[in-house]
Amino acid sequence: MKILITHFSQTGNTAKVARAIYEAVSSRGHEVYLREIGEVTAESLSDYDLVYLGSTCHDTDLAKPVKRLVEDVGDSPAFKLVGFVTHATQMPEEGERARELYERWAGNCIRSFRRVSEEKQIEFLGYFHCQGAPSPPIEAFIHNTIVTDDGEWETYIAEAREHPNKEDLQKAGEFARQVLAKC
């Protein structure tokens, strides 16, 4: 198969996940390309059998360059789509508060992938997400508006700054291999 891993990353978090996916799928004997989002067009996605598309989470959704790319794709393209996202919020399986924060601040990412896949009739094979260390302006925003309790903040930021970590990247690679098994 001809596979593209493309991503939009501002702080390097999503780029790390893209690299982990690239390493996982390139060892399987496929023709694999790793590109930043600015290096591809909606039309060029049809040159691939499988597209792993990564984004940072911005304003509770996919970053604008990623949204523009998928919205420009024509109906019923031949490629299959896989989404991956990094976000600064906690993972939803960490408890009720984490689930609430995830849904509020990152839950639209998966919904956008599903919506565009349905609208464009793109076969959507899966979604991976993990926490990524927030940039200083995002840290300030989170502390001032979301995690305002100082005790909760100290716990949150100490953990958040460690991601994506080795375990996150291993999970991304495992996810990528599982998607390949579906193909």
N, C-alpha and C positions, 0 to 999 in steps of 0.2 A: 504494500500500500504506500501511497504518497501521503505523508502526514505533515501538517503545519502546526507548530506551537507558536502562537503569537500572543502578545500581552501589552498592556499599558501599565507602567510602573513609575511612580514618582520618587519613592524613597528606597526602592530596591527590594522590598518585600515580595511583590508579585513576580519580579524578575527571578528571585531565588526559587520560587515555586515552579516557574516556567522551566528553569534549568533542571530541576529535579525531575520534572515530567519528561523533558528532552532526554536526559540520561536514561530514564527507565524505558522509554520506547525506542530509542536509537539502538539499543543493544538487542533488539528483536529482529533485526534483518530488514527493516523497512527503510524507505527513502524518507528521511526526517529533516525538517527545516525548523530552525528557531529564529523568529523575527520579532522585532518590536512593532507595535501597532502602526506606526508611521511608515513602515516599509511595505505594507500590504494595502490592497484596495478590496472593496466588496466584490468586484469582478474577479480578482485574482484568487479568491477563496475557492472558486469552482475548479481551479487547477489541482485541488487536493481531494483525496477520498475522505479524510478525517481532519477536522480542525479543532484543536484545543485552544480556546479563547479565554485569556485571562484579563482581569481588571482589578484595580483597587476599588474599594467601596467609597463613593463620593456622595455626599448628600443623601444618604440612605439607599443608594442605588449604584448601578454600574457607572463608571466614569464616562463622561460625555464622548470621548473619542471612540470608546467601545460601543456605546449605544448607537452612535452615528454609523459605524461600520456595519453592524448587524441590521440596522434599519434600511441601509442602502442595498442589502442583498436582495436579489430578485426572488420571485416565488419559485418554490420547488427546486432548489439547487441540488446538485448531485452529492455534495459533501454531507457528512454527518458531523454534528456539532457536540462539543464537550465544553462545559464552562468551568472556570476556576476563579476564585476571588480571595483576596486578603482584605481583612477588615480589622479595625482597632478594638472592636467590642469583644466580649467574652464569648466562648463557645456555648451554644444553647444547652448542651447536655450537662453543664456544670451546676445546674440548679435553676430554681424558679426565677430568681433575679437575673441571672445570666440569660435565660431564655427570653425574658421580657426585654432586656436590653438588646439582644441580638435581633429579635423581631422588629423592634422599634428602629434600630439604627443600621441593620444590614439585611433584613429579611426581603427587601425589594429586589436584591440582586438575583436570587433564584427565580423570583416571579418574573423578572424582565427576560431572563433567558427562556423560560417556559413560554411566555407570551409571544416573543418574537419567533420562537420555533413553531408555535402553533399557527401564527399569522402567516409566516413564510413557508410553512409546510417543510420545515427542516427536521430531519430525524435527530432528536436530542438524546444523547446517550448517558448523560450524567453531569453531576455538579460536585465540585470539591471546594471547600472553603476552610480557611484557617485564620487565626489571629495574626496580625502583623503589628510591629512596633509603630505607634503613631508618631508623626512628625511633631516638632515643638508647637506649631500653631494648633494642630489637632489635639495635642495633649491639653493645651490651655482651654480649648473649646469644651472638651470632655469634662475637665475639672470644673469649669465654670457653669456648665449647663446640665450635665448628665450624672456624673459621679461627684457630687458636691460635698458629701460627708468626708472629712479628712481621713478618718480611719479606713473607710472603704477605698478611698483614693490611693492611699499608700500601698495597700494590698494589690489593688488593680494595676497600678502603674509599674510596680516591681515585676509583676508577672508579664504584663503586656510588652515591656521592653525586651523581653527574652525571645520574642517570636518574629518570624517563623524560626523554630528551633529544629534541631536534628530530627526529632520525632515527627514534627509537622512535615518536613521534607520527605521523610521515609513514607509517611502516609500518602503524600502526593504521588510518589512513585508507585506505590501499591495500587492506588486508585487508577493511575494511568494504565498500568498493566491489566487491571480488571476490565477497563474499557476496551482495550485491545482484544481481550478474550471474547467480548461480545461481537466483535467484527469477524 
